[in-house]
Amino acid sequence: MTSSNRKKAGGKGSSGAGARDGFLGRAALVIFALALVVRLVYLGEISHAPSFRVPIIDSASYDQHARILVEQGTFSPRFFWQGFFYPFYLAVVYFLTGGSMLWARLIQILLGSILCALVFRLGTRLFDRRTGIVAGAIAALYGPLVHYDAELLDAGFSALWAVALVLLILRARDAKSPWAAALVGLVGGLSVVTRGTFLPYVAAAAVWLVFVWRKRHVRPARIAARAGLVIAGFLVVALPVATLCHRATGDFNFLSQAGPINLYIGNNPERDRTIMIRPGAEWRELTRLPEVKGSASDSEDRATFMRLFLDYVKTQPAGFAKGLAHKTVEYVSSRELPRNEDMYVARSYSRLFSTLAWKAGAFGFPFGLLLPLALVGIARYARRIPAPVYGFLLLYSAAIIGVFVSGRYRIPFAALLAVPAAAGALYLFDLVRTRSWLRVTSIAAAVCAVAAVTSVAGPFAVERFDYKAEMHTIVGFELMKQNRAREAITELSEALRLDPVNVDAHKYLGLLMSAQRRHAEAEAHLRKAIEGDPDSYFIKYYLGGTLLNLGRRDEALRYLKEAREGAAAAREEQLLREIDRALGSLVEKPSE
């Protein structure tokens, strides 16, 4: 070939590569725009939901710790109870925006839209442009992803880290530059301080990279340097978090401090009971279990729960194995299983979301279709899917199953499944186009069979609960703490409309009525509460105080004495002091 011909060939090749890059850029932008529009529409629709401006449960915890950091400039010990990253992210946003939860959601929506573009990039890299476009569209329209991108929760970030990690690991495998390895460590560290269940995958990925580099005959010194950069990138994130945790709690640890209690909740002889322990008195009783057993510090509390978990594994291995099998069935369920909040409650506030996520009997969409299509893609193109993808799907899933399962924790798994699901859907489409009806029929039957198998089990323990009533109850409680009594009464009344025997709603309404000196109404609500929870020493204390205000001293004395017995057994020192003050007033002013 002459030099002029080589120039022409080179020019043509460069033009072709440029056109390809231009198409990929435009396609990624379209996927990003689609995801952004869908998420913004959804955000507008749910803006009138009760929990939108009053975060509850985990969202409330993240919000509270972030605001303490911004307002007081200190990390409270409870800041490290869950993953460090998300409350720190909220604190940064609050600091920059004057405490705006809306801005936090908008930034998450922006990042969630970037995630969809990354899914497109991964699909293009593993398969082709067509697969990448379909995979990106699946992510853009995947109902659970849309929902969690708008919630004050870490699920959206977890999905982002999952896809980014896989892309970076593939790049580090092939790149000549060592800095790709540093990015693997950095994003790996961010993923782990967001959710500790990433740790097994990040560790395995680092080992895999070293193995691949050796197999490709990279010089040992260069392998050592790259491995060092992976570790350095990880430590850049993990060490500051561990240091801050040590200053606040005394433990040098970059993982969530809730890890041991979560392991116990998901692995014990009464798993269905512990997994359904609700926020409030039940959760308080569980968290105080180590203290009742003699624990004197938070560190000892965590050691107690870890010991209970390990004792269960050692003494009841068959029960532990049965629990893992049960949780595996939950993990692949077509439905999105709740954890403190139920994603499906949001359907009543959004028409768009009602289309993107729903249940028909026991079948849940979209995961009920995503998983079988992904299995088709994996079966058809098994060799085209690299080890880092399989590794994440297996190791991350195993980590979640080892603790306990919810749809929220499955989000990173679903985000990555979008790629093989797109490949599977396009394979089926191509068979239809070529009229290969026998194959079409067999694959469609397999898809339906997987959808049926993943739907038949259940309803599980976490699905037998009225989360909408609880949402109104907890919103009412949060409003009560903010001295917004009228709004609190509205929310609690709605909770009772949905669930007339809701113990907490009756209890909180009793307290609100008592504060407004409506003691007869307070008594009625507290008696309803004690009917539902006759062993609650808190409710007995509140009822005793109400009866005292009504001048019924003998009844008040009986309830206060019963409350004292329960509080003494539970070592509730502060409550004991309050009860003793109330009893003292009865002794000082005996009834005539």
Disulfide bonds with the S-S distance in Angstrom:
none
